[in-house]
Amino acid sequence: MYVCSCFGITEKQVREHAEAGACTPRQIASASKAGTDCGSCVRSIQSILGRGGCPRRELLGTAAADAMPTTTVAEPAVVRAVATSAGLEAA
Ligand code: FES
């Protein structure tokens, strides 16, 4: 099943990236581009990661996994979607 229709990324691919160490939507975006166009899939990606899609998150705990460094700058669509879901929309 497709999670990101903009880039044709499936739930299975998101899980594979998570198993390889991508534990946040930003890291999934860096690995696959999922979430970097319209951003409508970011909540689904967060849900997959929250359902045990990321073994490192379970090992390290959520705060530690979120603090892991990334290698690229977040795409604007990802930042907007994550900020919106956290209730941090810009005025
Ligand atoms: S559906 Fe994923 S960026 Fe549009």
Residues whose N, C-alpha, C, O or C-beta is under 5 A from the ligand:
A	BS01	FES	V3 C4 S5 C6 A34 G35 T36 D37 C38 G39 S40 C41
